[in-house]
Amino acid sequence: MKFATKLLHGTSCFDPVTGAASTPIYQASTFHQADLDRPGAYDYARSGNPTRHALEEAIAVLEGGARGFAFASGMAAISSVFMLFSAGDHVVVAEDVYGGTYRFLTKVLSRMNIDVTFVDTTCVEAVERAVTPRTCGIYLETPSNPTLKVTDIAAVCHIAKAKNIIVIVDNTFLTPYYQRPLELGADIVIHSATKFIGGHSDVVAGLAVTKDAELGEQLYFIQNGMGAVLGAQDSWLVMRGLKSLKARLDVSTQTAEKIARWLANHPSVAKVHYTGLAGHPGHQLQSRQASGHGAVLSFDVGSRERAKALFDRVTLPIVAVSLGAVETILSYPAMMSHAAMPAAERERRGITDGLIRLSAGLEDADDLVRDLEQALEGVEAALSESKSKAFSGA
């Protein structure tokens, strides 16, 4: 089956008991055992729930993995996966990861005597140099958040396999529709399902998929032991969103490309980060290892003052934390997604005070461009007026 069909018919197309076209919400914490000697598939909802299981099967099929897991949030998925490592282990991590991941690694994982080295994973040689005899894992985020740097997944996996190192890839931006890291050699793929997979700004969730069953058993032990599982109703909401993933991403990606091309030619924009632009350093690699460029881009307007003025003037996008929804979302990484990262670290990674992240939604692309145009024009007018007043006052 092709992806669009697999979304609807790959697994859990209908409830096998009632024939319902939508998997029921099994709002139960415990399950009756008819025979103590032959326990049923479910006993306690932390260990397993039919609604959550349907979602976990679905994401495993879409990513081409052996086991899927649904967590209470994207960070719950990420932190649970890192619990696969033990004191004394070393992990190589992409330097420009999501701010919440950076915070967990530097403030929590470090207390467990698990060492982390941040490197520019777009340079495969840098990854190889960072590997030590204690290295047990490599963590990638590609394209990265929010500067959309692209890492060669297959090349990194080639290095890792020679040394028996686990490769973990955050696939939130592209989803299994555009990119399937397990097929490129990765061992675990992670999603913040709050974003494109859920897609409607109404649920917080995380997903993980392991390539093989043995690693899946290890992750299940952690999921069950830590208990950061996704509830039944939230599992149903994620499955509801998953069904329209391809249709939503097709539209949003086309819109993102149109906006990125327009911004790239605007005199008030210093830089645009979008892998769909031919001038992006990772454009060719992204085109080879993925089937699409996604709906997220970022652009630099030069200063916090200009960014604030633009946020004050846009009328269609919502200004908010998060991305991947039906509505277009503008975010300010320096104070939102990467607020936990020290200013010097942000600056070194290209997360400037003028950087704005845009996640394209389902609005008409021309309407969004017109809104951004009037906002940018308003920024220039406001700054000119401010300078004029300051000069007059002097």
Secondary structure, DSSP 8 states (H G I E B T S, - for coil): --HHHHHHHSS-SS-TTT--SS------SB---S-TTS--S-SBTTT--HHHHHHHHHHHHHHT-SEEEEESSHHHHHHHHHTTS-TT-EEEEETT--HHHHHHHHHTGGGGT-EEEEE-TTSHHHHHHH--TTEEEEEEESS-TTT-----HHHHHHHHHHTT-EEEEE-TTTHHHH--GGGGT-SEEEEETTTTTT-SSS---EEEEESSHHHHHHHHHHHHHH--B--HHHHHHHHHHHTTHHHHHHHHHHHHHHHHHHHHT-TT-SEEE-TTSTTSTTHHHHHHH-S---SEEEEE-SSHHHHHHHHHH-SSSEE-S---SSS-EEE-TTTTTTTTS-HHHHHHTT--TTEEEEE--SS-HHHHHHHHHHHHHHHHHHHHHHHHHHHHH-
